[in-house]
């Protein structure tokens, strides 16, 4: 299931799946992460990469992720450039992202800001991680107990 508030993003995902000849294996649903149209305990695994920066109310959205996660399930939420990016490309992209954030008056989320988001959501079992030594990525790993 691909879920996004942006129809453009969903259309691009559909096109990518179609080009890979696996479009019959995915659903594309438009909606708001703060109020998802899924039943409680629906998913074994949830992966959200790069969207948390756009959530108006991260604590509310994280509660929604937890709500639709099945007992025993895991959710990974966050973003980053990834540990498998070649060092030269990683450096260029890091600099460009940093400059863009500075131009907009933003700062990179810290471990403390991620911890504060999860604590505000009252999710009981989580951990905060970074992408290797570079630490450019920030991830929240959520576990829902049986």
C-alpha positions, 0 to 999 in steps of 0.5 A: 500500500502506497499512501500519500496526500500528494496525488502527484507522488502517488501517480509517480509511484504508480508509473514506477510500478507499472514500468517494473511490471509489478503494478498489480501488487500494490494499492495507491491510496490518497489521504492524510497521515493524521487520519488514515482510512485503515482499521486498527491493527492492519499492517505488519510493517510500515515504512515511511521515508522522507514524509515526517518533515511535512507532517503538521502534527508529528505526534498525532501522525505517529499515533496513527501509525501506531494505531494501524500497526498490528501487534508484533509489528514494526514501523520505521519512520524518518529519512536520510540519504542512506548508508549505501550512497557513494561518499562523493554523492553523499557529500554533495547532497548533504551540502545542498540539503543543508544550504536549502534548509538554511535558506528556508530558516530551518535546521536539521532535526536532532535526536532530541527533537525526534525523541520529543515527537515520539514522547508526545505521541505516548508510543510505549516502545520505540528507539531512535536511530541514525544512519551510520557514522555520518548521522545524517539520517534520523529514524524512529523504530516503533514496536507494537507488542502482542 
